[in-house]
Amino acid sequence: MLLAYLLVKVVIYNLFFHPLANTPGPLLARISVLPSFYHACKGDRHIWIWRNFQVYGDTFRAAPNLVLFNTPRAHADIYAARANTTRSGFYRAWKRGKDDVNTINSIDPLIHARKRKTLNLAFTEQSLKAAGPLMAVHVDRWIELLTSDANESEIWSTPRDMATWIDALVFDILGDLCFGESFDTKEPGENKLKKLPHLIMKQVSIGYMLSKSGLFNLVLWLQPRGLYALQERIRHADVKEYNAFVQGRVHGRIAAHKAGEKATRHDMFHFLLTATETDTNLPAYTDSNHLLAEARLLVLAGTDTSAATLCGLFFYLAHNPRVLAKLNAEIRSTFASVQEIMLGPSLSKCQYLRACIDEALRLAPPAPSELPREVLPGGAVIQGQFYPPGTVVGCSAWSMGRDEAIYGDAYTFRPERWIPSSHLDTLNSEDQVRNLKKIFHPFSTGSSDCAGRNVAMLELLLVCARTVWKTDIRVAPGFKDGEGRPELGWGQRSRDQFIVKDAFLSLKEGPVLQFRQRLE
C-alpha cells in the first residue's frame, strides 16, 4: 500500500509540479525513465528520440529530468565553452576504479579543464606529423589483406564484413600510436585480442542501459563502496588480459623514460610522456595511474568512434556509385602513387574527400544520441527558456543530422552540400556552406570537444583515400547488412540509410563489401 502511495505521489509530482512539467513529451516519459531505458535496451533509443522530435517539435521531455533539443541554437546554449552546464553523472559510469581518472570521466568543470589542458599538450602539429607514417603502414597492410584473394585482374575478393575488418584496423592503429606495439588483430590466425573491440562495446552497452535505468544513481553510490572491486572480479578474462598487457606496456615505457632511454619512435605515448606544463615547465603527467587512464581512453574512444564513422562512410560510398566514381576521380588524379597520400597540401586540397567524410559524420555519427550535460547552479537559458540547476539536457547528433529545415534533402548522401558552387539554383552557395559548417559539430564543441579530432580526421582521410586509390569497391551481391528494412519501422525503413544500434556509441553490422585491385 505504501509503495502504491509513493508511486502515485511521484507520478503526480512529475506531471504537475516538477519544474519541467510544462515541457511536452510522451506521457510515460514525463513520469518515468522506463521509455528511455526500454529503447536503450532495444538499441534504438536514437530512433525513438528522432521520432519524438517529429511529434513534439524541436524540444521534448525524454525522462522526468531530461530535456532534449534539436536546433543549432540549443546546441550552442548547451555545449559552448561559456554554457552554464557540465558533464552529467552519466560519465562517472565509465570509471574502472577510484584511480581511473581521465578527461572523459572528469565531470567537475575545474578538474576537467585542467586535465583537458594537459591532454592538449600531446596533440600538437608535431604529433600529428608523426602519426601519419605509422597509420599508413597499417592501412596498406589492411588493404593487402582485403584483396589477398583477388590478386588477378577483374577478380573480386570474397565478401568482407566491414564492421569486423574496420574494428581490427582502427584497434591496431590506436594500439600502435598509444603503446608502441600493434595488437595485430587484423592479421590472419588466432589472436585473443581480436575479441576485444566486441567485448569492450558489450561493456559500454551494459553501462549505457544502466545509465538510463532507475537504478543509475544507486550504481554511482555503490561504485566506491565495493562495486568497483566486484566489477573487476567479474570482468571477462580476455579483457583482464588486455588490461594487464596495456598496463605492462605503459609502465615499461614510463620506466624507460625515467631511465633516460632515448625514444625510438614518436608515437602518441611519447608525446604524453614528454608533455610539460606551459606555466611551470614540469612534466604534465606525474601520476602513472592518470597516464595509464588517458592512454587507455585514447585507444578505446578512438577505436569505436573512428570505426563507426568508417563503416558509415564505406556504406554510403558503396551504395552511391555516382559519389564513389567522383571520389575515385579526385583521388586518382591528385596522387600519382599511394605513397604520396600523406598529410600535406595535396591531401588537404581534396575537397570532395573531406566532403564525403563530413557527410558520413552527419548521417552516421559515432555517438547517435545526446552527450548529456547537467545545468549548473544559477540555471541556464536554452533556446530562450530557463532551466533550473540539476536539469539534464542534450542534443542528439542522429536527429540533428537529419533536420530537413537545415539540410533540405537530409536523408540523401550528397557530399556536394559541403562544397560551394557557382550554380546557385541547384547547389549551395558559399554563404550556405559557411552556415552549414558553422552549426556542424561532429567532434562536439566547447571545452569538451574531442581532443584528438585532428588525429581522427587524418586517420579517416588516409584510410579512405588510400583504399579508394588502390581498390575498386562494391556491395557484395546478396548482402544487405547495415541497410534499413521496412520491418524496422518509422525512421529505419530506407535501404539507403546505414542503420546502427545505439549503445551511447554505435553498434554496427556491415556493410558487407567486395574489393579488387585497381587496374592501373
HUBELRA-V577589 format. One record per residue. N is the residue number from 0. RES is the residue in one small letter. PHI is phi in whole degrees, 0 to 359 (* if undefined). PSI is psi in radians with two decimals (none if undefined). OMEGA is omega as a letter, one per 30 degrees, with the letter a starting at -180 (none if undefined). Layout:
# HUBELRA-V577589
N:RES:PHI:PSI:OMEGA + N:RES:PHI:PSI:OMEGA
This chain:
# HUBELRA-V577589
0:m:*:-0.77:l + 1:l:297:-0.71:l + 2:l:298:-0.75:l + 3:a:298:-0.71:l + 4:y:298:-0.78:a + 5:l:295:-0.69:l + 6:l:296:-0.79:l + 7:v:298:-0.71:l + 8:k:298:-0.76:l + 9:v:296:-0.76:a + 10:v:299:-0.83:a + 11:i:298:-0.74:l + 12:y:298:-0.86:a + 13:n:297:-0.58:a + 14:l:279:-0.63:a + 15:f:239:-0.43:a + 16:f:240:-0.17:l + 17:h:295:2.53:l + 18:p:305:-0.40:a + 19:l:260:0.26:a + 20:a:302:-0.53:a + 21:n:271:-0.02:l + 22:t:279:2.21:a + 23:p:291:2.74:l + 24:g:168:2.99:l + 25:p:301:2.47:a + 26:l:305:-0.85:a + 27:l:294:-0.59:l + 28:a:290:-0.52:a + 29:r:287:-0.35:a + 30:i:247:-0.17:a + 31:s:205:2.74:l + 32:v:275:-0.03:a + 33:l:303:-0.80:l + 34:p:299:-0.78:l + 35:s:298:-0.74:l + 36:f:295:-0.76:a + 37:y:301:-0.80:a + 38:h:285:-0.45:l + 39:a:294:-0.70:l + 40:c:293:-0.65:a + 41:k:285:-0.40:l + 42:g:89:0.17:a + 43:d:238:0.53:a + 44:r:297:-0.62:l + 45:h:296:-0.58:l + 46:i:286:-0.71:l + 47:w:302:-0.74:l + 48:i:298:-0.83:l + 49:w:302:-0.77:a + 50:r:299:-0.72:a + 51:n:293:-0.57:l + 52:f:295:-0.58:l + 53:q:292:-0.51:a + 54:v:271:-0.78:a + 55:y:255:-0.01:a + 56:g:91:-2.74:a + 57:d:273:0.11:l + 58:t:217:2.28:l + 59:f:208:2.74:a + 60:r:268:1.88:a + 61:a:272:-0.26:l + 62:a:199:2.90:a + 63:p:310:-0.62:a + 64:n:240:0.40:a + 65:l:233:2.17:l + 66:v:239:2.28:l + 67:l:247:2.60:a + 68:f:230:2.82:a + 69:n:219:0.75:l + 70:t:224:2.66:l + 71:p:300:-0.62:l + 72:r:297:-0.78:l + 73:a:296:-0.68:l + 74:h:302:-0.78:l + 75:a:295:-0.72:a + 76:d:297:-0.50:a + 77:i:267:-0.74:a + 78:y:253:-0.21:a + 79:a:299:2.77:a + 80:a:303:-0.58:a + 81:r:264:0.10:l + 82:a:296:2.49:a + 83:n:274:1.01:a + 84:t:222:2.86:l + 85:t:218:2.91:l + 86:r:302:2.39:a + 87:s:283:3.01:l + 88:g:300:-0.27:l + 89:f:311:-0.67:a + 90:y:287:-0.36:l + 91:r:292:-0.37:a + 92:a:297:-0.35:a + 93:w:267:0.05:l + 94:k:287:2.41:l + 95:r:268:-0.22:a + 96:g:178:3.07:a + 97:k:295:-0.46:a + 98:d:269:-0.07:a + 99:d:274:1.32:a + 100:v:248:2.04:l + 101:n:224:-3.08:a + 102:t:296:-0.55:a + 103:i:285:-0.81:a + 104:n:268:0.14:l + 105:s:274:1.91:a + 106:i:262:-0.32:l + 107:d:293:2.17:a + 108:p:305:-0.69:a + 109:l:290:-0.75:l + 110:i:295:-0.76:l + 111:h:298:-0.75:a + 112:a:299:-0.72:a + 113:r:293:-0.77:a + 114:k:292:-0.65:l + 115:r:293:-0.71:l + 116:k:300:-0.70:l + 117:t:292:-0.77:a + 118:l:297:-0.62:l + 119:n:301:-0.45:a + 120:l:296:-0.39:l + 121:a:272:-0.23:a + 122:f:253:1.34:a + 123:t:249:3.01:l + 124:e:300:-0.62:l + 125:q:295:-0.77:l + 126:s:292:-0.59:l + 127:l:295:-0.77:l + 128:k:296:-0.63:a + 129:a:289:-0.51:a + 130:a:288:-0.57:a + 131:g:305:-0.96:a + 132:p:298:-0.61:l + 133:l:295:-0.73:l + 134:m:297:-0.77:a + 135:a:301:-0.68:l + 136:v:300:-0.78:a + 137:h:291:-0.71:a + 138:v:296:-0.76:a + 139:d:295:-0.70:l + 140:r:295:-0.69:l + 141:w:298:-0.76:l + 142:i:295:-0.67:l + 143:e:301:-0.73:l + 144:l:289:-0.66:l + 145:l:303:-0.69:a + 146:t:255:0.30:a + 147:s:297:-0.47:l + 148:d:252:0.38:l + 149:a:226:0.96:a + 150:n:264:0.27:l + 151:e:236:2.75:a + 152:s:305:2.36:l + 153:e:68:0.19:l + 154:i:262:2.19:l + 155:w:270:2.59:l + 156:s:293:2.91:l + 157:t:293:2.77:a + 158:p:302:2.36:a + 159:r:243:2.14:l + 160:d:281:1.87:a + 161:m:292:-0.43:l + 162:a:301:-0.71:l + 163:t:281:-0.77:a + 164:w:294:-0.72:a + 165:i:287:-0.67:l + 166:d:306:-0.80:a + 167:a:295:-0.77:l + 168:l:299:-0.90:a + 169:v:292:-0.65:l + 170:f:298:-0.73:l + 171:d:295:-0.74:l + 172:i:298:-0.84:a + 173:l:291:-0.63:l + 174:g:298:-0.75:a + 175:d:292:-0.73:a + 176:l:293:-0.64:a + 177:c:266:-0.50:a + 178:f:237:-0.05:l + 179:g:77:0.28:a + 180:e:208:2.19:l + 181:s:290:2.52:l + 182:f:280:-0.26:l + 183:d:58:0.60:l + 184:t:283:-0.28:l + 185:k:275:-0.22:a + 186:e:282:2.60:l + 187:p:297:2.76:l + 188:g:102:3.05:a + 189:e:286:2.43:l + 190:n:195:2.00:a + 191:k:302:-0.50:a + 192:l:290:-0.26:l + 193:k:301:-0.52:a + 194:k:282:-0.29:a + 195:l:297:-0.79:l + 196:p:306:-0.70:l + 197:h:292:-0.78:a + 198:l:295:-0.69:l + 199:i:295:-0.76:l + 200:m:292:-0.51:l + 201:k:296:-0.72:l + 202:q:293:-0.70:l + 203:v:299:-0.72:a + 204:s:297:-0.74:l + 205:i:295:-0.75:l + 206:g:298:-0.65:l + 207:y:294:-0.78:l + 208:m:298:-0.77:l + 209:l:299:-0.67:a + 210:s:294:-0.38:l + 211:k:261:0.04:a + 212:s:268:2.94:l + 213:g:286:-0.11:a + 214:l:264:0.03:a + 215:f:298:-0.80:a + 216:n:298:-0.59:l + 217:l:294:-0.72:l + 218:v:300:-0.79:l + 219:l:298:-0.68:l + 220:w:293:-0.66:a + 221:l:283:-0.41:a + 222:q:308:-0.98:a + 223:p:282:0.02:a + 224:r:248:0.60:l + 225:g:116:-0.31:a + 226:l:290:-0.63:l + 227:y:305:-0.83:a + 228:a:295:-0.70:l + 229:l:295:-0.75:l + 230:q:300:-0.68:a + 231:e:293:-0.66:a + 232:r:292:-0.64:a + 233:i:267:0.05:a + 234:r:297:2.55:a + 235:h:303:2.47:a + 236:a:302:-0.67:a + 237:d:293:-0.61:l + 238:v:292:-0.71:l + 239:k:299:-0.73:a + 240:e:296:-0.72:l + 241:y:298:-0.79:l + 242:n:299:-0.68:l + 243:a:294:-0.69:l + 244:f:298:-0.83:a + 245:v:298:-0.79:a + 246:q:299:-0.70:l + 247:g:297:-0.74:l + 248:r:295:-0.76:a + 249:v:295:-0.84:a + 250:h:295:-0.57:l + 251:g:294:-0.74:l + 252:r:294:-0.69:l + 253:i:296:-0.76:a + 254:a:297:-0.73:l + 255:a:296:-0.68:l + 256:h:294:-0.74:l + 257:k:293:-0.53:l + 258:a:282:-0.05:l + 259:g:84:0.22:l + 260:e:292:2.40:a + 261:k:285:2.33:a + 262:a:294:2.32:l + 263:t:272:-0.23:a + 264:r:206:2.60:a + 265:h:257:1.28:l + 266:d:271:-3.10:a + 267:m:297:-0.61:a + 268:f:293:-0.58:l + 269:h:300:-0.75:a + 270:f:288:-0.55:l + 271:l:294:-0.75:a + 272:l:295:-0.65:a + 273:t:264:-0.01:l + 274:a:297:2.40:l + 275:t:233:2.57:l + 276:e:295:2.31:a + 277:t:294:-0.56:a + 278:d:273:-0.42:a + 279:t:247:-0.31:a + 280:n:63:0.37:l + 281:l:263:2.79:l + 282:p:306:2.37:a + 283:a:289:-0.60:a + 284:y:245:1.91:l + 285:t:253:-0.22:a + 286:d:253:2.04:a + 287:s:298:-0.55:l + 288:n:294:-0.69:l + 289:h:291:-0.65:l + 290:l:295:-0.73:l + 291:l:298:-0.74:a + 292:a:298:-0.75:l + 293:e:293:-0.73:a + 294:a:295:-0.75:l + 295:r:297:-0.69:l + 296:l:299:-0.76:a + 297:l:299:-0.68:l + 298:v:290:-0.87:a + 299:l:291:-0.86:a + 300:a:293:-0.71:a + 301:g:291:-0.59:a + 302:t:291:-0.95:a + 303:d:294:-0.69:a + 304:t:288:-0.81:l + 305:s:294:-0.68:a + 306:a:296:-0.73:l + 307:a:297:-0.74:l + 308:t:294:-0.74:a + 309:l:294:-0.67:l + 310:c:298:-0.79:l + 311:g:298:-0.73:a + 312:l:298:-0.85:a + 313:f:292:-0.57:l + 314:f:300:-0.91:a + 315:y:290:-0.60:l + 316:l:295:-0.80:a + 317:a:292:-0.51:a + 318:h:271:-0.03:l + 319:n:229:1.40:a + 320:p:304:-0.58:l + 321:r:298:-0.79:a + 322:v:294:-0.76:a + 323:l:297:-0.71:l + 324:a:296:-0.70:l + 325:k:293:-0.68:l + 326:l:292:-0.73:l + 327:n:306:-0.81:a + 328:a:299:-0.74:a + 329:e:294:-0.85:a + 330:i:293:-0.78:a + 331:r:282:-0.32:l + 332:s:270:-0.36:a + 333:t:275:-0.62:a + 334:f:242:2.28:l + 335:a:281:-0.42:l + 336:s:213:2.80:a + 337:v:293:-0.47:a + 338:q:295:-0.39:l + 339:e:285:-0.27:a + 340:i:279:1.52:l + 341:m:219:2.97:l + 342:l:305:2.20:a + 343:g:163:-3.10:a + 344:p:301:-0.69:a + 345:s:296:-0.75:l + 346:l:292:-0.65:a + 347:s:295:-0.52:a + 348:k:275:-0.01:l + 349:c:282:1.41:a + 350:q:298:-0.72:a + 351:y:290:-0.62:l + 352:l:301:-0.87:a + 353:r:296:-0.62:l + 354:a:294:-0.67:l + 355:c:297:-0.72:l + 356:i:293:-0.77:l + 357:d:299:-0.69:l + 358:e:293:-0.64:l + 359:a:292:-0.69:l + 360:l:296:-0.57:l + 361:r:291:-0.81:a + 362:l:270:-0.37:a + 363:a:227:1.09:a + 364:p:296:2.44:a + 365:p:294:-0.45:l + 366:a:240:1.63:a + 367:p:287:-0.48:l + 368:s:263:-2.89:a + 369:e:286:2.65:l + 370:l:265:1.77:a + 371:p:290:2.39:l + 372:r:235:2.51:l + 373:e:254:2.32:l + 374:v:291:2.28:a + 375:l:277:2.95:l + 376:p:308:2.42:a + 377:g:103:-0.31:l + 378:g:79:3.08:a + 379:a:215:2.49:l + 380:v:262:2.04:a + 381:i:239:2.09:a + 382:q:54:0.69:l + 383:g:82:-0.01:a + 384:q:245:2.38:l + 385:f:278:2.38:l + 386:y:235:2.30:a + 387:p:285:2.85:l + 388:p:304:2.51:l + 389:g:93:-0.29:l + 390:t:292:2.37:l + 391:v:263:2.29:a + 392:v:226:2.87:l + 393:g:178:2.99:l + 394:c:234:2.48:a + 395:s:265:2.10:a + 396:a:297:-0.64:a + 397:w:299:-0.79:a + 398:s:288:-0.75:a + 399:m:297:-0.61:l + 400:g:289:-0.20:a + 401:r:245:0.40:a + 402:d:280:1.91:a + 403:e:292:-0.41:l + 404:a:294:-0.44:a + 405:i:262:-0.81:a + 406:y:258:-0.16:a + 407:g:70:-1.75:l + 408:d:280:1.14:a + 409:a:295:-0.37:a + 410:y:262:0.10:l + 411:t:260:2.31:l + 412:f:280:1.70:a + 413:r:227:1.55:a + 414:p:302:-0.44:a + 415:e:302:-0.37:a + 416:r:296:-0.35:a + 417:w:264:0.04:a + 418:i:238:2.14:l + 419:p:299:2.51:l + 420:s:225:2.60:l + 421:s:281:-0.22:a + 422:h:275:1.37:a + 423:l:294:-0.32:a + 424:d:281:-0.32:a + 425:t:236:-0.58:a + 426:l:239:-3.09:a + 427:n:276:2.42:l + 428:s:281:3.01:l + 429:e:299:-0.71:l + 430:d:296:-0.71:l + 431:q:295:-0.76:l + 432:v:295:-0.73:l + 433:r:300:-0.73:l + 434:n:292:-0.68:l + 435:l:299:-0.81:a + 436:k:292:-0.50:l + 437:k:294:-0.57:a + 438:i:256:0.08:a + 439:f:262:2.08:a + 440:h:229:1.19:a + 441:p:293:-0.36:l + 442:f:251:0.45:a + 443:s:64:-2.93:a + 444:t:205:3.01:l + 445:g:76:-2.75:a + 446:s:290:-0.27:a + 447:s:250:0.39:l + 448:d:290:2.99:a + 449:c:287:2.07:a + 450:a:295:-0.57:a + 451:g:263:0.46:a + 452:r:300:-0.67:a + 453:n:290:-0.66:l + 454:v:294:-0.74:l + 455:a:298:-0.75:a + 456:m:295:-0.70:l + 457:l:300:-0.73:l + 458:e:299:-0.80:l + 459:l:299:-0.76:a + 460:l:297:-0.82:a + 461:l:292:-0.77:a + 462:v:298:-0.82:a + 463:c:292:-0.88:a + 464:a:295:-0.78:a + 465:r:291:-0.62:l + 466:t:292:-0.78:l + 467:v:295:-0.66:a + 468:w:294:-0.68:a + 469:k:266:-0.30:a + 470:t:224:2.80:l + 471:d:262:2.62:a + 472:i:228:2.46:l + 473:r:208:2.78:l + 474:v:290:2.30:l + 475:a:296:2.19:a + 476:p:305:2.31:l + 477:g:89:-0.15:a + 478:f:258:2.32:a + 479:k:235:0.31:a + 480:d:303:2.33:l + 481:g:91:-0.27:a + 482:e:279:2.62:l + 483:g:291:2.77:l + 484:r:217:2.55:a + 485:p:307:-0.65:a + 486:e:290:-0.22:l + 487:l:283:-0.28:l + 488:g:93:-3.11:a + 489:w:307:2.18:l + 490:g:97:-0.18:a + 491:q:224:0.40:a + 492:r:273:-0.48:a + 493:s:284:2.29:l + 494:r:292:-0.32:a + 495:d:277:-0.10:a + 496:q:259:2.38:l + 497:f:278:2.06:a + 498:i:261:2.27:l + 499:v:234:2.90:l + 500:k:258:2.53:a + 501:d:265:1.97:l + 502:a:231:0.71:a + 503:f:76:-1.05:l + 504:l:268:2.99:a + 505:s:270:2.27:l + 506:l:265:2.19:a + 507:k:235:2.70:l + 508:e:232:2.23:a + 509:g:73:-2.92:g + 510:p:288:2.79:l + 511:v:260:2.02:a + 512:l:237:2.89:l + 513:q:237:2.64:a + 514:f:229:2.64:l + 515:r:219:2.65:a + 516:q:295:2.43:a + 517:r:296:2.40:l + 518:l:275:1.84:a + 519:e:273:none:none
